[in-house]
Amino acid sequence: MAYLLSTIFLIALMDSQTIFDFTTDTNIQSWRVVDDVVMGGVSSGNFTINEEGFGVFAGKVSLENNGGFSSVRYQFDKLPVKSHTTIRIRLRGDGKKYQFRVKANAEDYYSYIYPFITSGEWEEIKIPLADMYPTFRGRRLNQSNFHEDQFEEIRFLIGNKRAEEFKLMIDKIVLE
């Protein structure tokens, strides 16, 4: 029985695919901050690598000029997801609510999102792909949840309809 469980665990590990693993040597030039300034707002986010080697998405959300969000995105070559069901993210937040988003095609006007609340401690967030629902500009769309064969963009977003400072540290993002 122990052999069977070990084999199943090993197969699951082999089937996982790292989307991004942050280290002190990580090149984050492909990560882009997108704030509400694209719509006239004045929120300000930034994305850096700290001395421990974690990705740090931090800044301030402002409601001025009809603003209210900050995000950081990473686009890459299409990543097949047919044999995967979950995204696992090791992170440490500040107790605030965030969204994890994916786009099947970077040009799509909508994203599939999964909201989560951070605990203030290091934790693993497990996101079932089938639970990610489509939205556009904060409105849920009347179409099915994520069912695509691939995606090519991931994004973290904070937009809680209040002015606030935020800090989200990210260690690793894995497709399982």
Residue pairs with C-beta under 8 A, 6 or more apart in sequence:
12 176
15 83
15 84
15 176
16 84
16 88
16 174
16 175
16 176
17 79
17 84
17 174
17 175
18 172
18 173
18 174
18 175
19 74
19 76
19 79
19 87
19 154
19 173
19 174
19 175
20 55
20 74
20 154
20 170
20 172
20 173
21 171
21 172
21 173
22 28
22 49
22 53
22 54
22 55
22 170
22 171
22 172
23 53
24 49
24 51
24 52
24 53
25 53
26 49
26 53
26 55
28 47
28 48
28 49
28 55
30 74
30 75
30 76
31 47
31 55
31 72
31 73
31 74
32 72
32 73
32 74
32 75
33 45
33 46
33 47
33 57
33 59
33 70
33 71
33 72
34 70
34 71
34 72
34 73
34 155
35 41
35 43
35 44
35 45
35 59
35 67
35 69
35 70
35 71
36 42
36 43
36 61
36 62
36 66
36 67
36 68
36 69
36 70
37 43
37 44
37 67
39 66
39 67
40 65
40 66
40 67
41 62
41 63
41 64
41 65
41 66
41 67
41 68
41 69
42 62
42 64
42 65
42 67
43 59
43 60
43 61
43 62
43 67
43 68
43 69
43 70
44 59
44 60
44 62
44 70
45 57
45 58
45 59
45 60
45 70
45 71
45 72
45 158
45 166
46 57
46 58
46 59
47 55
47 56
47 57
47 72
48 55
48 56
48 58
49 55
49 56
50 56
50 169
54 92
54 169
54 170
54 171
55 169
55 170
55 171
56 167
56 168
56 169
56 170
57 70
57 72
57 156
57 166
57 167
57 168
57 169
57 170
58 165
58 166
58 167
58 168
59 70
59 165
59 166
60 70
60 163
60 164
60 165
60 166
61 67
61 68
61 69
61 70
61 158
61 159
61 160
61 162
61 163
61 164
61 165
61 166
62 68
62 163
63 161
63 162
63 163
68 159
68 161
69 157
69 158
69 159
70 157
70 158
70 159
70 166
71 101
71 155
71 156
71 157
71 158
71 159
72 155
72 156
73 101
73 153
73 154
73 155
74 153
74 154
74 155
75 106
75 152
75 153
76 152
76 153
77 152
78 150
78 151
78 152
79 150
79 151
79 152
79 175
80 149
80 150
81 129
81 148
81 149
81 150
81 151
81 175
82 149
84 129
84 175
84 176
85 128
85 129
85 130
85 176
86 126
86 127
86 128
86 129
86 175
86 176
87 100
87 102
87 126
87 127
87 129
87 173
87 174
87 175
87 176
88 124
88 125
88 126
88 127
88 172
88 173
88 174
88 176
89 100
89 124
89 125
89 127
89 170
89 172
89 173
89 174
90 122
90 123
90 124
90 170
90 171
90 172
91 118
91 122
91 123
91 125
91 168
91 169
91 170
91 171
92 118
92 120
92 121
92 122
92 123
92 168
92 169
92 171
93 117
93 118
93 119
93 120
93 167
93 168
93 169
94 118
94 120
94 166
94 167
94 168
95 117
95 118
95 119
95 120
96 117
96 118
96 158
96 160
96 164
96 166
97 115
97 116
97 117
97 118
97 158
97 160
98 115
98 116
98 117
98 118
98 156
98 157
98 158
98 168
99 113
99 114
99 115
99 116
99 155
99 156
99 157
99 158
99 159
100 113
100 114
100 116
100 125
100 127
100 154
100 155
100 156
101 111
101 112
101 113
101 114
101 153
101 154
101 155
101 156
101 157
102 111
102 112
102 132
102 146
102 151
102 153
102 154
102 155
103 110
103 111
103 112
103 151
103 152
103 153
103 155
104 112
104 146
104 148
104 150
104 151
104 152
105 152
106 152
106 153
109 136
110 134
110 135
110 136
110 141
111 134
111 135
111 136
111 153
111 155
112 132
112 133
112 134
112 135
112 145
112 146
113 132
113 133
113 134
113 135
113 157
114 127
114 131
114 132
116 125
116 127
118 168
122 171
129 146
130 145
130 146
130 147
131 145
131 146
132 145
132 146
133 140
133 141
133 145
133 146
134 140
134 141
134 143
134 144
134 145
134 146
135 141
138 159
154 173
156 168
156 170
158 164
158 166
158 168
